[in-house]
């Protein structure tokens, strides 16, 4: 049985666009995602009434016009090739995207009321974090994390998991409003490298109301309304990427609680140290493989 939290590639398509997911279709109130496919030379207007967004190149380069602002995004060949630049689009704007060579461009989006200023952030300004340890090491590109970029509600990061590693582990949750936790709806958008590529993802609640372990493929989407999530597992030979989009009703912050039964793993990972393959990419491109 396929969980309603799992949206396989193609099921959220809107014409040529691979993903079009609004909050109501996800069954919640704030977080949304659109992945736009532009043909070479195409010009596309994207109205954002009531939502703020980022324009994040997944493949290709594009121009972004927002009112009197115009940004040129260098982009990248694909999500595994380098850290990319991006643009922030405030609520109430209309963004016009153009691409000479075509490509795919993610618009992580959140419902918003306050109108901020459009902004461009170069790839070299994106903070790259190596998180975890041992076989649970991954790379996090904190392009719109809560402490890296100002927005009203939108939080978004990219995660690259080397083949054979576990990511989003130990499992954690963010569905209550406490000193240790802030409620956030969350979207996982997966890309898997290599022919026949796949991975695994688990989401569950302590009471067992949700307990889903799903095989994920390139282009799949998984929704996290509540509960612990992790691991996301990349099998040998298949590097995993996912874009996390988060938003919620409380303050814009990423405070999470680790599943208490797995809390001890943080100490183990610190002892093991990071996988030397990470970070896999930088703003300059992929890092050379190490023996």
TIVO-561292 format. One record per residue: residue number from 1; z, x, y of N, C-alpha, C in turn. Coordinates in pm, whole numbers. Last residue first. Layout:
<zamars>
pos_n_pz_n_px_n_py_ca_pz_ca_px_ca_py_c_pz_c_px_c_py
NUM_Z_X_Y_Z_X_Y_Z_X_Y
...
</zamars>
This chain:
<zamars>
pos_n_pz_n_px_n_py_ca_pz_ca_px_ca_py_c_pz_c_px_c_py
291_-192_4123_842_-186_4139_697_-57_4084_642
290_-290_3873_1082_-207_3987_1047_-202_3999_895
289_-570_3784_1284_-490_3766_1162_-411_3893_1134
288_-555_3756_1640_-606_3823_1521_-513_3801_1402
287_-535_3429_1785_-479_3562_1768_-537_3626_1642
286_-794_3254_1961_-713_3274_1841_-659_3415_1834
285_-763_3267_2327_-830_3237_2202_-739_3256_2082
284_-627_3288_2563_-739_3380_2542_-816_3353_2414
283_-416_3119_2544_-520_3082_2639_-644_3170_2624
282_-372_3141_2186_-325_3155_2322_-436_3104_2414
281_-272_3059_1846_-368_3068_1957_-296_3092_2088
280_-58_3083_1673_-192_3096_1619_-297_3117_1728
279_237_3275_1751_147_3163_1775_7_3190_1719
278_240_3303_1392_256_3221_1512_292_3307_1633
277_243_3477_1183_114_3422_1222_121_3344_1352
276_506_3539_1120_435_3628_1213_296_3579_1252
275_745_3288_1133_623_3329_1063_542_3416_1159
274_1070_3389_1256_943_3315_1265_835_3373_1175
273_1370_3401_1046_1283_3447_1153_1149_3376_1149
272_1575_3350_867_1444_3387_815_1354_3447_923
271_1784_3274_1035_1798_3394_952_1662_3443_902
270_1682_3040_1141_1714_3150_1232_1727_3280_1155
269_1666_2886_910_1542_2926_976_1566_3041_1074
268_1942_2848_858_1857_2920_763_1731_2971_831
267_2014_2695_1080_2076_2827_1060_1993_2911_964
266_1864_2468_1030_1839_2545_1152_1897_2685_1140
265_1969_2355_799_1844_2430_788_1814_2512_914
264_2184_2194_849_2211_2332_809_2085_2419_805
263_2080_1937_886_2119_2017_1002_2135_2165_969
262_2020_1754_693_1933_1872_702_1971_1965_817
261_2193_1546_719_2185_1609_587_2098_1734_586
260_2150_1457_983_2268_1539_952_2261_1608_815
259_1844_1492_1138_1908_1425_1025_2027_1512_981
258_1885_1567_1484_1840_1608_1352_1912_1526_1246
257_1800_1392_1770_1905_1418_1672_1842_1455_1539
256_1687_1482_2103_1666_1433_1966_1785_1468_1879
255_1546_1441_2412_1673_1469_2345_1666_1403_2208
254_1346_1480_2650_1329_1495_2504_1462_1541_2448
253_1304_1243_2915_1372_1359_2857_1345_1360_2707
252_1304_1028_3152_1202_1112_3089_1269_1241_3042
251_1531_757_3081_1490_874_3158_1387_957_3079
250_1383_476_2904_1494_544_2971_1443_664_3050
249_1171_370_2760_1224_293_2872_1330_364_2955
248_908_615_2682_1012_518_2651_1071_457_2776
247_672_819_2506_715_751_2627_819_647_2587
246_450_1067_2372_580_1000_2374_606_934_2509
245_230_1210_2151_237_1134_2275_365_1052_2272
244_120_1502_1999_231_1408_2010_230_1343_2147
243_-141_1606_1806_-104_1575_1943_6_1471_1938
242_-155_1851_1550_-133_1713_1594_-92_1710_1740
241_-320_2041_1302_-294_2018_1444_-250_1874_1461
240_-302_2267_1030_-282_2131_1083_-257_2135_1233
239_-512_2454_815_-427_2451_932_-421_2308_987
238_-550_2491_494_-581_2387_592_-478_2388_705
237_-470_2675_303_-611_2669_338_-647_2570_447
236_-199_2489_172_-270_2616_180_-418_2595_211
235_-120_2198_381_-137_2267_253_-207_2401_271
234_122_2116_608_-15_2168_602_-33_2243_471
233_323_1837_670_299_1952_584_150_1988_584
232_579_1724_856_434_1716_850_390_1846_782
231_892_1593_714_801_1695_766_658_1645_780
230_936_1369_987_924_1503_935_960_1504_788
229_1151_1155_1160_1015_1189_1122_1009_1338_1092
228_1380_881_1156_1356_1025_1142_1210_1049_1104
227_1336_596_1381_1367_665_1258_1338_815_1263
226_1060_424_1539_1202_461_1526_1218_541_1398
225_786_425_1562_862_336_1650_1011_370_1651
224_536_625_1534_679_642_1510_755_549_1605
223_220_620_1372_307_566_1477_453_580_1438
222_-59_832_1326_64_776_1268_157_739_1383
221_-406_865_1271_-298_840_1366_-179_784_1291
220_-668_1098_1174_-572_990_1149_-466_984_1258
219_-833_1318_1208_-858_1200_1290_-762_1085_1268
218_-815_1439_884_-865_1466_1018_-895_1336_1091
217_-542_1274_710_-668_1348_717_-708_1366_863
216_-240_1244_526_-312_1233_653_-434_1324_650
215_-50_1056_309_-151_1161_315_-233_1140_442
214_288_969_381_145_937_385_60_1063_381
213_576_810_316_515_942_304_366_921_286
212_818_610_457_674_624_435_639_771_426
211_1046_400_497_1040_524_420_896_541_374
210_1253_184_671_1125_256_675_1138_379_588
209_1497_108_568_1404_3_609_1262_58_625
208_1689_297_510_1582_276_412_1483_168_450
207_1875_367_694_1904_248_615_1795_216_513
206_1759_586_820_1877_610_737_1909_490_648
205_1400_583_792_1524_548_860_1641_565_764
204_1111_801_811_1207_718_738_1326_687_828
203_800_959_754_888_894_851_981_801_774
202_593_1238_672_697_1143_632_773_1091_753
201_271_1355_578_365_1322_685_466_1219_633
200_40_1606_474_138_1502_442_228_1479_562
199_-317_1662_485_-179_1703_500_-90_1588_459
198_-649_1795_433_-551_1686_438_-414_1747_463
197_-998_1876_411_-862_1899_458_-776_1774_460
196_-1258_1896_334_-1165_1830_243_-1020_1840_285
195_-1302_2193_520_-1363_2087_441_-1261_2029_343
194_-1084_2259_799_-1141_2292_670_-1196_2172_595
193_-796_2132_968_-905_2230_962_-952_2251_818
192_-723_1822_1107_-702_1912_993_-823_2004_982
191_-546_1645_1348_-672_1712_1317_-641_1817_1210
190_-368_1346_1431_-388_1463_1346_-531_1515_1349
189_-137_1226_1645_-282_1226_1625_-319_1356_1555
188_146_1032_1663_93_1156_1605_-58_1137_1585
187_342_885_1912_215_883_1841_186_1022_1789
186_651_720_1976_576_844_1956_452_821_1870
185_901_608_2204_793_575_2112_707_700_2096
184_1228_717_2249_1087_744_2279_1000_689_2168
183_1556_728_2375_1456_653_2296_1314_681_2344
182_1742_1024_2352_1672_934_2444_1564_861_2364
181_2058_1174_2271_1931_1115_2228_1875_1025_2337
180_2314_1246_2332_2237_1338_2249_2092_1292_2225
179_2423_1041_2474_2426_1173_2536_2337_1271_2461
178_2180_779_2401_2314_838_2397_2309_971_2472
177_1984_548_2289_2014_605_2420_2159_650_2421
176_1769_603_2003_1888_548_2065_1909_616_2200
175_1560_739_1886_1546_594_1900_1670_525_1956
174_1460_996_1774_1489_971_1915_1470_821_1940
173_1511_1236_1505_1480_1104_1558_1517_1097_1706
172_1391_1469_1253_1468_1435_1372_1429_1295_1418
171_1385_1699_978_1353_1569_1036_1446_1536_1153
170_1353_2057_1052_1414_1943_984_1377_1810_1053
169_1017_1974_1116_1120_1990_1013_1223_2089_1063
168_755_1967_1212_847_1854_1239_963_1857_1139
167_602_2137_927_625_2117_1069_709_1990_1088
166_550_2390_687_605_2259_717_636_2252_866
165_254_2576_578_383_2558_645_420_2411_662
164_-2_2603_477_109_2631_388_246_2608_449
163_-148_2703_783_-166_2650_648_-52_2697_557
162_55_2651_1076_-26_2736_988_-38_2676_849
161_27_2396_1307_104_2438_1190_17_2524_1100
160_59_2315_1638_-27_2382_1542_59_2437_1429
159_94_2051_1861_160_2130_1758_55_2184_1662
158_118_1962_2204_34_1990_2088_113_2076_1991
157_278_1691_2383_270_1831_2341_169_1840_2226
156_392_1477_2641_290_1507_2541_289_1657_2512
155_528_1204_2806_558_1335_2747_452_1359_2641
154_534_982_3076_454_1048_2974_508_1186_2936
153_676_881_3293_723_855_3157_656_941_3051
152_604_1033_3529_705_926_3530_764_902_3392
151_611_1395_3543_541_1268_3529_647_1159_3534
150_595_1743_3569_652_1620_3622_557_1502_3600
149_640_1974_3304_548_1907_3396_609_1775_3441
148_842_2083_3150_732_2170_3191_641_2107_3296
147_1030_1917_3042_1078_2022_3132_968_2113_3183
146_884_1744_2881_965_1688_2990_1010_1794_3089
145_547_1867_2830_684_1842_2785_768_1802_2907
144_272_1905_2853_338_1799_2930_473_1765_2870
143_234_2142_2708_156_2120_2830_214_2008_2917
142_349_2323_2506_427_2228_2586_356_2194_2718
141_252_2373_2199_194_2389_2333_255_2282_2423
140_410_2523_1937_415_2403_2022_359_2439_2159
139_365_2631_1607_338_2658_1748_339_2527_1824
138_608_2676_1344_490_2615_1403_481_2655_1550
137_774_2737_1035_736_2784_1168_611_2712_1216
136_873_2701_784_881_2586_875_854_2631_1019
135_880_2929_639_769_2838_611_775_2711_694
134_1054_3091_899_1003_3096_763_883_3005_748
133_1134_2850_1160_1141_2980_1097_1089_2974_955
132_1109_2694_1488_1140_2696_1345_1146_2837_1292
131_843_2760_1721_963_2686_1681_982_2695_1531
130_714_2911_1994_718_2925_1849_851_2867_1803
129_536_2775_2269_665_2797_2202_642_2816_2053
128_374_2819_2568_355_2818_2423_486_2860_2357
127_305_2652_2864_407_2725_2789_384_2707_2639
126_24_2695_3060_83_2611_2955_180_2695_2873
125_-106_2863_3228_21_2810_3276_90_2721_3173
124_-347_2919_3112_-248_3027_3115_-112_2980_3164
123_-496_2685_3158_-446_2714_3024_-335_2819_3025
122_-399_2516_3465_-481_2609_3386_-415_2642_3252
121_-381_2189_3563_-299_2297_3512_-387_2389_3427
120_-411_1968_3835_-482_2050_3737_-389_2162_3695
119_-326_1633_3934_-298_1776_3923_-385_1839_3816
118_-256_1358_4159_-336_1421_4053_-308_1572_4051
117_82_1256_4231_-42_1318_4274_-122_1368_4154
116_210_931_4127_225_1071_4163_89_1126_4206
115_339_618_4148_213_691_4161_241_833_4210
114_530_430_3915_527_523_4027_395_600_4029
113_487_296_3674_485_222_3800_466_314_3920
112_335_310_3346_406_369_3460_394_278_3581
111_270_379_3005_287_277_3109_373_335_3221
110_81_668_2922_207_595_2920_209_492_3032
109_-135_870_2715_-114_774_2823_21_706_2808
108_-376_1114_2641_-242_1063_2615_-194_986_2737
107_-685_1132_2594_-610_1081_2708_-477_1026_2659
106_-899_1389_2477_-784_1301_2453_-724_1259_2586
105_-1236_1419_2425_-1131_1441_2523_-1020_1338_2500
104_-1517_1585_2292_-1411_1485_2273_-1292_1522_2360
103_-1854_1629_2428_-1730_1670_2361_-1636_1553_2342
102_-2116_1762_2645_-2053_1663_2559_-1926_1717_2495
101_-2221_1937_2830_-2247_1964_2688_-2191_1860_2594
100_-2143_1818_3072_-2282_1862_3053_-2315_1878_2905
99_-1951_1546_3137_-1959_1664_3051_-2105_1700_3028
98_-1712_1366_3333_-1850_1406_3308_-1849_1531_3221
97_-1504_1099_3425_-1524_1216_3339_-1673_1241_3321
96_-1303_971_3666_-1443_978_3626_-1463_1109_3551
95_-1026_759_3684_-1075_893_3655_-1220_884_3611
94_-861_573_3910_-977_569_3823_-1026_712_3807
93_-506_501_3926_-627_576_3958_-743_531_3871
92_-267_390_3852_-343_323_3956_-472_392_3994
91_-90_690_3778_-102_545_3766_-182_489_3883
90_-268_1008_3782_-158_916_3811_-194_770_3791
89_-355_1250_3555_-412_1138_3630_-301_1036_3656
88_-382_1597_3511_-292_1481_3513_-352_1375_3605
87_-578_1805_3298_-558_1740_3426_-462_1623_3409
86_-575_2135_3142_-574_1988_3141_-557_1936_3282
85_-676_2411_2927_-631_2355_3053_-634_2203_3044
84_-570_2498_2588_-664_2450_2689_-595_2415_2821
83_-556_2758_2350_-481_2666_2436_-573_2626_2550
82_-816_2768_2096_-738_2823_2208_-651_2715_2268
81_-906_2670_1845_-967_2789_1904_-886_2850_2017
80_-832_2431_1739_-781_2550_1671_-827_2680_1738
79_-965_2231_1870_-821_2243_1894_-760_2367_1830
78_-1271_2389_1986_-1197_2288_1910_-1049_2315_1928
77_-1363_2519_2219_-1456_2482_2112_-1398_2373_2025
76_-1236_2390_2534_-1236_2481_2419_-1337_2432_2317
75_-1181_2372_2891_-1173_2318_2756_-1179_2425_2649
74_-1216_2381_3165_-1292_2474_3081_-1293_2428_2936
73_-1251_2129_3390_-1173_2170_3275_-1260_2257_3185
72_-1245_2097_3726_-1333_2141_3619_-1246_2195_3506
71_-1169_1827_3945_-1123_1937_3860_-1230_1969_3756
70_-1128_1684_4256_-1227_1714_4152_-1180_1838_4076
69_-1004_1423_4464_-980_1543_4384_-1090_1559_4280
68_-1025_1184_4588_-1084_1299_4658_-1067_1430_4581
67_-1026_1013_4288_-1026_998_4433_-1096_1115_4497
66_-1087_1233_4056_-983_1133_4081_-970_1120_4233
65_-1297_1364_3812_-1287_1324_3952_-1181_1214_3963
64_-1350_1626_3601_-1264_1510_3622_-1256_1484_3772
63_-1579_1768_3368_-1534_1752_3504_-1452_1625_3515
62_-1529_1955_3062_-1561_1834_3139_-1517_1849_3283
61_-1612_2097_2740_-1565_2108_2878_-1600_1980_2952
60_-1514_2090_2388_-1603_2081_2502_-1533_2096_2635
59_-1253_1917_2234_-1371_2002_2215_-1462_1982_2335
58_-1031_1822_2365_-1019_1857_2224_-1135_1947_2182
57_-892_1834_2686_-1010_1859_2604_-971_1894_2459
56_-710_1587_2825_-689_1706_2743_-813_1730_2658
55_-584_1429_3090_-714_1453_3027_-703_1588_2957
54_-305_1207_3091_-358_1342_3101_-499_1341_3042
53_-182_925_3282_-248_988_3168_-273_1135_3196
52_-23_608_3350_-51_747_3386_-107_815_3262
51_-99_263_3416_-77_373_3322_-100_507_3390
50_-174_67_3595_-50_48_3520_-17_158_3422
49_-508_143_3567_-413_53_3634_-292_32_3545
48_-713_331_3521_-577_352_3468_-475_267_3542
47_-1056_347_3419_-952_291_3506_-815_302_3441
46_-1289_579_3386_-1174_533_3307_-1068_480_3403
45_-1634_629_3368_-1522_592_3453_-1412_533_3366
44_-1843_891_3265_-1763_777_3221_-1647_753_3319
43_-2151_1030_3200_-2052_1009_3306_-1975_882_3273
42_-2318_1271_2991_-2261_1138_3015_-2158_1141_3128
41_-2419_1516_2916_-2465_1458_3042_-2404_1324_3075
40_-2371_1454_2576_-2414_1550_2677_-2471_1480_2800
39_-2120_1194_2536_-2249_1254_2501_-2286_1355_2608
38_-1777_1196_2472_-1882_1195_2574_-2007_1261_2519
37_-1526_1016_2336_-1639_1101_2298_-1747_1087_2403
36_-1180_999_2386_-1312_963_2436_-1415_1065_2388
35_-898_859_2272_-982_977_2251_-1124_937_2283
34_-593_743_2395_-737_720_2387_-805_855_2363
33_-276_601_2351_-365_715_2332_-510_667_2328
32_60_523_2463_-77_487_2427_-160_614_2413
31_388_385_2504_301_497_2468_164_449_2423
30_521_124_2565_496_230_2661_388_331_2624
29_588_-82_2374_572_-113_2516_516_-3_2604
28_456_-186_2048_564_-143_2136_522_-156_2281
27_246_-217_1876_366_-297_1853_484_-253_1936
26_3_-107_1917_98_-26_1840_225_-105_1808
25_-112_-294_2077_-170_-277_1943_-80_-192_1855
24_39_-258_2309_52_-384_2235_-5_-372_2094
23_-41_6_2397_94_-22_2348_106_-150_2266
22_-366_93_2257_-280_47_2366_-142_13_2310
21_-593_314_2149_-467_253_2106_-382_221_2228
20_-871_427_2034_-833_347_2149_-711_266_2109
19_-1062_692_1908_-930_629_1914_-915_552_2045
18_-1336_770_1919_-1263_770_1791_-1131_693_1793
17_-1598_598_2081_-1469_665_2098_-1386_657_1970
16_-1824_447_2059_-1834_588_2022_-1701_662_2026
15_-1636_161_1991_-1770_213_2014_-1777_358_1971
14_-1341_258_1919_-1395_163_2015_-1533_214_2055
13_-1124_298_1635_-1243_333_1712_-1284_219_1805
12_-919_275_1464_-887_254_1605_-1006_283_1695
11_-1024_339_1219_-968_205_1234_-930_173_1378
10_-1104_607_1223_-1205_502_1232_-1149_365_1257
9_-841_733_1028_-954_763_1117_-1058_653_1109
8_-567_499_975_-665_599_932_-778_617_1032
7_-263_460_1080_-393_410_1124_-498_516_1088
6_54_361_979_-55_456_954_-188_393_992
5_226_153_1001_246_265_1092_131_366_1084
4_177_-15_797_123_-56_927_142_54_1032
3_88_167_499_187_125_597_119_84_726
2_-88_60_220_-97_136_342_4_82_443
1_0_84_-119_0_0_0_0_88_125
</zamars>
